[in-house]
Amino acid sequence: MSDERIYLDHHATTPCDQCVLEVMWPWFADHVGNASSTSHAFGREARDAVERARWQIADAIGSTPEEIIFTSGATESNNLAIKGVLQGERNRRHLIINAAEHRAVLDPAKRLKQEGVVVTILPVDEYGRVDQQAVEDAIRPETSLVSVMMANNEVGTLNAVEKIGTVCQRKGVLFHSDASQAIGKLPVKVSELPIDLMSFTAHKIYGPQGVGALYIRRRQPAIRLVSQIDGGGHERRLRSGTLPVPLIVGFGEACQIAVGEMEEESTRLRNLRERLRAAIMSALDGVTLNGHPDLRLPGNLHLSFAGVDGDALMANLDGLAVSSGSACTTADPEPSHVLRAMGIPEKLSLASLRFGLGRLTTTDEIDRAAQLVISAVQRLRDMKSCSVDHHST
Ligand SMILES: Cc1ncc(COP(=O)(O)O)c(C=O)c1O
């Protein structure tokens, strides 16, 4: 970034890639056409652009283009997958999720519960991981769907989705995974994974905000989903609404770039992340790493700072964009439900920071961010010990 501020909140959203902007621009400015109005050349051009993007996305995740449904983002994809399966079930009205999921999974599950669906919320371990045996034990004859995220958006922990999906397959239960934070950061090939439904979104991979996709495996028997947005049936009658051609074109390009750069970029981010962790942890006592030490997103660092007030810490980090919890729920002053599910005490979870490194993050920014955090924590701890001294005299 060109100014002095440092953006380390790439789990919340990423800046749109320049190449993505360039391919999107003509679809805002030069072309007009509704991808569903194919009786004329304008509409057919728009449809071709959408289908090319669908192909790019399918290629990136190892699916066929027919298995991709465009949505407005991962929130909508999760709603379509979870409510879509359960609302179509008369007899198998049992859903299994887990306590560390994003609100875009927890809230649809809550809604389904109000509609009479039985919901099992599995616990997670101290790293935020779901145990495959717990999934197996929770599956009942009336279970229709298990949903386990691929990578946690707060602590970056990766779940064993291959093993969990295999359990589901063996038990004849559909398996959905929210892969919003994983696509473009981990190798994800649905052709090689036992996943039936997968949600993802463009704005986490340097694409535009407001567009996402749901992967729906083509299999026998076919997966039946109840549509959540009706009115025209644009996306295979599963999702209605005029397709946002520029956003979809950008999404396709972003997917292709992210997957192409993934290997090199993951190594770079992992090194930067370790540099940040080492700098902070060697300068300060009372810092703990949250999430799994190895099985985590390359660009994720999540730390708790004992003996500081979380709000004061954030207020002392002027110019450094990090998150004290899920950015998607910052309207909610509650301590993070993910950290709570991992058994982290409330006070410590409130004094935690999520650092999300990204494509434009430089070594210089990492060194400056480390210094900002170290100084802020030292300052707050000094102030606290002064006030304790003061009160005790
Ligand atoms: C794991 C996860 N799922 C879902 C979402 C929601 O995605 P969208 O903003 O595309 O609706 C997010 C965004 O923060 C996320 O991190």
The ligand as an SDF file (V2000), in Angstrom:
LIG
                    3D

 16 16  0  0  0  0  0  0  0  0999 V2000
  -15.1530  -18.5150    6.5700 C   0  0  0  0  0  0  0  0  0  0  0  0
  -16.0360  -17.4510    5.9960 C   0  0  0  0  0  0  0  0  0  0  0  0
  -17.2540  -17.7870    5.5470 N   0  0  0  0  0  0  0  0  0  0  0  0
  -18.0860  -16.8750    5.0230 C   0  0  0  0  0  0  0  0  0  0  0  0
  -17.7260  -15.5540    4.9250 C   0  0  0  0  0  0  0  0  0  0  0  0
  -18.6890  -14.5760    4.3080 C   0  0  0  0  0  0  0  0  0  0  0  0
  -18.2980  -14.3090    2.9970 O   0  0  0  0  0  0  0  0  0  0  0  0
  -19.0060  -13.1690    2.1390 P   0  0  0  0  0  0  0  0  0  0  0  0
  -18.4680  -11.8820    2.6650 O   0  0  0  0  0  0  0  0  0  0  0  0
  -18.5730  -13.4330    0.7350 O   0  0  0  0  0  0  0  0  0  0  0  0
  -20.4590  -13.3060    2.3060 O   0  0  0  0  0  0  0  0  0  0  0  0
  -16.4790  -15.1520    5.3860 C   0  0  0  0  0  0  0  0  0  0  0  0
  -16.0980  -13.7250    5.3630 C   0  0  0  0  0  0  0  0  0  0  0  0
  -15.5830  -13.1750    6.2900 O   0  0  0  0  0  0  0  0  0  0  0  0
  -15.6020  -16.1310    5.9260 C   0  0  0  0  0  0  0  0  0  0  0  0
  -14.3930  -15.8040    6.3720 O   0  0  0  0  0  0  0  0  0  0  0  0
  1  2  1  0
  2  3  1  0
  2 15  2  0
  3  4  2  0
  4  5  1  0
  5  6  1  0
  5 12  2  0
  6  7  1  0
  7  8  1  0
  8  9  2  0
  8 10  1  0
  8 11  1  0
 12 13  1  0
 12 15  1  0
 13 14  2  0
 15 16  1  0
M  END
$$$$
